[in-house]
Every structure is written in C-alpha cells, then in structure tokens.
Amino acid sequence: QPMLSLVPRNGRRGRSCKLSSTGVSTACSSAVAHPSRSSEERVYEVVLKQAALVREQRGESALDLKKPIESDWNLLNEAYQRCGEVNAEYAKTFYLGTLLITPERRRAFWAIAVWCRRTDELVDGPNASHITPKALESWDKRLNDLFQGRPYDMYDAALFDTVAKYPVDIQPFKDMMEGMRLDLRKSRYENFDELYLYCYYVAGTVGLMSVPVMGIAPESKASTETVYNAALALGIANQLTNILRDVGEDARRGRIYLPQEELALAGLSDDDIFRGKVTDKWRNFMKGQIKRATKIFDEAEKGVGELNSTSRWPVWASLLLYRQILDTIEAND
Ligand SMILES: CC(C)=CCC/C(C)=C/CC/C(C)=C/CC/C(C)=C/[C@@H]1[C@@H](COP(=O)(O)OP(=O)(O)O)[C@]1(C)CC/C=C(\C)CC/C=C(\C)CCC=C(C)C
C-alpha cells in the first residue's frame, strides 16, 4: 500500500449509500436486503453499539493512559506531532478548534482526522480516478491491521495509540470506507432515507468516532445513547448543510445529492438543477431542506452540554458556524 499524499480537498464530498454497518454483524445489509427498516433505524443500531462501548468508561475519573517505554514515547510524540502538522496545513479551522481542547484529546483528534482525510483522498485526491476496489481493499486491510496493533506508518501508529487509549471502535471507520466504495458508483439519491445513510457514512461516522475522545461529563445525567445520537446528528446536519451549500459545484461534477423524490414533488428535475436558475419552486424546496437541517442541528445542540466541559467549546463554535451557513443559504436563495 503506497503512502498517500495529503492534498487539499477539491470539494467533493465523497461517499454514499448502502449500509454495511448495522453494527450488529459485519455481514451487513443494504437497503434492498432490509426494505422494511429505515436507514435511521439501522444507523441507530450502530449508535447503540458504540454507546455500549463507552458506557463502562463513564464515571471513571481519568483515562488509563499507559506509558510506553521511552524510545516508543518519543516516536509516538513525533507521530502525533506530524498528525498535528497535517491538520494545521490542510484543515486550518478544525486545527484551531482542537487547540481549545486538552492536549491529550487534541492529539487523538488529530490522528483520527488524518485517517479521515487520507481515506477521503483515496476517492477525492489526485489519484482518485485510478482508484480500484482492490486499492480500497488494501486500505481496509490496513485499517484492520492498525486496530490489531500493526500500524503501517507513523500516522497509523498515532491512531493505534488513540484507539488503544480511548474506546473508539472500528465500525465507524469501516462505515466511512463503505460509503466511499459506494460513492464511486452512485451520483443520485432516491429519497431522504438514502441521503440519510450517505450523510451517516461521510459525517455521522465522524461524530461516533469523536465522542469517546471528547468524553461525556461525569455529572451528565443523559444516557450514553443520547449523547451519541446528538453527535450523529451533528455530523448529519453538517453534511446536509454542505450539500445545500454546494449544489452548483456538485452539479458541475454531474452529482445531485438532493433527494430525487422531494425534487419531483417540488416540481423540479435534474435539468433544473443543472441550469441553476433560482425560481419560486426552488426557493420553496430549499426552505424545506433548510428546515430539516435546522431541526437536526437542534437535536445535536441538546447533546453538547453533556460532553466533558473541556471539550464543549469547539463543538459549540462549529454548530454556530454551520447554522450561520444555513442562514446565508436561505438569505441568498
Ligand atoms: C475538536 C473540534 C475542533 C470539534 C469541532 C467539530 C468538528 C469540525 C469535528 C470534525 C472532527 C474530525 C475528526 C474531522 C475529520 C475530517 C472530516 C471527515 C471532516 C468532514 C467535515 C467537513 O469537512 P469538509 O472539508 O468536507 O467541509 P468544509 O468544506 O470544511 O465545510 C466532516 C463532514 C465531518 C463533519 C462531522 C462533524 C462536524 C461531527 C463532529 C461531531 C463531534 C465532534 C461530536 C459532537 C458531540 C455532540 C454530543 C454534539
């Protein structure tokens, strides 16, 4: 597996829809295989599993931060440092946000974010047009190895250290990859159920990866599932906002992430999107989309106060920023 370079994203959002991720078994299932269950129900199963993983940790005053031997310690510090540098260069706002959390959590975040960026780059980077299912398989194998303590490089070593210290599970990482596979061959979303799943893959998964690192406040009375659901909601609302913001840019790449059934109900077609003309039909359609994203942000907001107090600020800030983006979209349409 060659080392991936890290280049700025070109705006492509990435991955799409089909759930291999019920979190209950790896023999997962597509919407076709389980027509009776909504994406939301299936993603909720993942939430329950993830929540169970951190539940045991709650109430413990400190994490068990095992100290490696000195030479490993230095290497590890350097690996985390490199992750920090990558984020500082390619994700400046996120990097600044991480400066608001504790150093230990911060570097864990850096390691997770580098893996997400490198994964994204497989389908979105300069070599994306050559990416084959086999290359994704190698990346998948590499992920499994990493979680089993066999990292391939420094970035992976930092992530291995993170997943060894915090109850971060492999499932959201796998789901992010599954989304990539599907995005390579999907450019339309029939209904919101399909879109929801897509958003889970590309962004909801990030929420699930984040909670174990952010930590839940020891004084919180909320159930672990509630906090996980809020984190999932933040990722999903964030992605929906990106979709609404980037309709034109995506259309230029032949992609329409808006639910086809809802477009049709509003009297809009793909051609209307490609033409990019703002009409009353479009304004009404967008109003509904913005309302839905706002409601999901409301869900997310309920969970922020349940996070460890040292982790809340960047999450508030990101929520505020994204709500403002929604306001701007509404004002401009
Ligand atoms: C620590 C910190 C700064 C937190 C702020 C929230 C935040 C931005 C978290 C992202 C963490 C992360 C590991 C990112 C990895 C990279 C990645 C996949 C990013 C994607 C974002 C959008 O990036 P993109 O470049 O495409 O878009 P822009 O053009 O920059 O707009 C993602 C789509 C991830 C979106 C996911 C979230 C915002 C969910 C984060 C959830 C939490 C931190 C948990 C919050 C917990 C509760 C209880 C609400």
The ligand as an SDF file (V2000), in Angstrom:
LIG
                    3D

 49 49  0  0  0  0  0  0  0  0999 V2000
  -12.4680   19.1870   18.1430 C   0  0  0  0  0  0  0  0  0  0  0  0
  -13.2460   20.0120   17.2050 C   0  0  0  0  0  0  0  0  0  0  0  0
  -12.4910   21.0710   16.5100 C   0  0  0  0  0  0  0  0  0  0  0  0
  -14.5640   19.7950   17.0340 C   0  0  0  0  0  0  0  0  0  0  0  0
  -15.4460   20.5890   16.1620 C   0  0  0  0  0  0  0  0  0  0  0  0
  -16.3600   19.7400   15.3430 C   0  0  0  0  0  0  0  0  0  0  0  0
  -15.6740   19.1720   14.1190 C   0  0  0  0  0  0  0  0  0  0  0  0
  -15.4620   20.0220   12.9440 C   0  0  0  0  0  0  0  0  0  0  0  0
  -15.2840   17.9040   14.1140 C   0  0  0  0  0  0  0  0  0  0  0  0
  -14.6150   17.2130   12.9460 C   0  0  0  0  0  0  0  0  0  0  0  0
  -13.7180   16.1580   13.5050 C   0  0  0  0  0  0  0  0  0  0  0  0
  -12.9510   15.3100   12.5450 C   0  0  0  0  0  0  0  0  0  0  0  0
  -12.2570   14.1360   13.1450 C   0  0  0  0  0  0  0  0  0  0  0  0
  -12.8720   15.5580   11.2100 C   0  0  0  0  0  0  0  0  0  0  0  0
  -12.1800   14.6740   10.2000 C   0  0  0  0  0  0  0  0  0  0  0  0
  -12.2450   15.1940    8.8170 C   0  0  0  0  0  0  0  0  0  0  0  0
  -13.6400   15.1180    8.1920 C   0  0  0  0  0  0  0  0  0  0  0  0
  -14.0960   13.8250    7.6500 C   0  0  0  0  0  0  0  0  0  0  0  0
  -14.3660   16.2560    8.1070 C   0  0  0  0  0  0  0  0  0  0  0  0
  -15.6620   16.3840    7.4990 C   0  0  0  0  0  0  0  0  0  0  0  0
  -16.2250   17.6390    7.7850 C   0  0  0  0  0  0  0  0  0  0  0  0
  -16.4880   18.5960    6.6990 C   0  0  0  0  0  0  0  0  0  0  0  0
  -15.2680   18.7450    6.0000 O   0  0  0  0  0  0  0  0  0  0  0  0
  -15.2280   19.3610    4.5400 P   0  0  0  0  0  0  0  0  0  0  0  0
  -13.8270   19.7760    4.3500 O   0  0  0  0  0  0  0  0  0  0  0  0
  -15.8400   18.4460    3.5710 O   0  0  0  0  0  0  0  0  0  0  0  0
  -16.2440   20.5620    4.6280 O   0  0  0  0  0  0  0  0  0  0  0  0
  -15.9990   22.0760    4.7190 P   0  0  0  0  0  0  0  0  0  0  0  0
  -15.8780   22.4980    3.3040 O   0  0  0  0  0  0  0  0  0  0  0  0
  -14.7870   22.2990    5.5670 O   0  0  0  0  0  0  0  0  0  0  0  0
  -17.2550   22.5920    5.3670 O   0  0  0  0  0  0  0  0  0  0  0  0
  -16.9320   16.4770    8.0010 C   0  0  0  0  0  0  0  0  0  0  0  0
  -18.0240   16.2140    7.0570 C   0  0  0  0  0  0  0  0  0  0  0  0
  -17.1750   15.9660    9.3670 C   0  0  0  0  0  0  0  0  0  0  0  0
  -18.4410   16.5430    9.9390 C   0  0  0  0  0  0  0  0  0  0  0  0
  -18.7460   15.9300   11.2350 C   0  0  0  0  0  0  0  0  0  0  0  0
  -18.9920   16.6390   12.3370 C   0  0  0  0  0  0  0  0  0  0  0  0
  -18.9800   18.0950   12.3680 C   0  0  0  0  0  0  0  0  0  0  0  0
  -19.3820   15.8770   13.5600 C   0  0  0  0  0  0  0  0  0  0  0  0
  -18.4450   16.1680   14.6900 C   0  0  0  0  0  0  0  0  0  0  0  0
  -19.0380   15.6070   15.9490 C   0  0  0  0  0  0  0  0  0  0  0  0
  -18.4520   15.7680   17.1350 C   0  0  0  0  0  0  0  0  0  0  0  0
  -17.1760   16.4710   17.3050 C   0  0  0  0  0  0  0  0  0  0  0  0
  -19.1460   15.2130   18.3390 C   0  0  0  0  0  0  0  0  0  0  0  0
  -20.0370   16.2540   18.9530 C   0  0  0  0  0  0  0  0  0  0  0  0
  -20.7800   15.6980   20.0680 C   0  0  0  0  0  0  0  0  0  0  0  0
  -22.0280   16.0750   20.4120 C   0  0  0  0  0  0  0  0  0  0  0  0
  -22.6440   15.4310   21.5920 C   0  0  0  0  0  0  0  0  0  0  0  0
  -22.8440   17.0540   19.6880 C   0  0  0  0  0  0  0  0  0  0  0  0
  1  2  1  0
  2  3  1  0
  2  4  2  0
  4  5  1  0
  5  6  1  0
  6  7  1  0
  7  8  1  0
  7  9  2  0
  9 10  1  0
 10 11  1  0
 11 12  1  0
 12 13  1  0
 12 14  2  0
 14 15  1  0
 15 16  1  0
 16 17  1  0
 17 18  1  0
 17 19  2  0
 19 20  1  0
 20 21  1  0
 20 32  1  0
 21 22  1  0
 21 32  1  0
 22 23  1  0
 23 24  1  0
 24 25  2  0
 24 26  1  0
 24 27  1  0
 27 28  1  0
 28 29  2  0
 28 30  1  0
 28 31  1  0
 32 33  1  0
 32 34  1  0
 34 35  1  0
 35 36  1  0
 36 37  2  0
 37 38  1  0
 37 39  1  0
 39 40  1  0
 40 41  1  0
 41 42  2  0
 42 43  1  0
 42 44  1  0
 44 45  1  0
 45 46  1  0
 46 47  2  0
 47 48  1  0
 47 49  1  0
M  END
$$$$
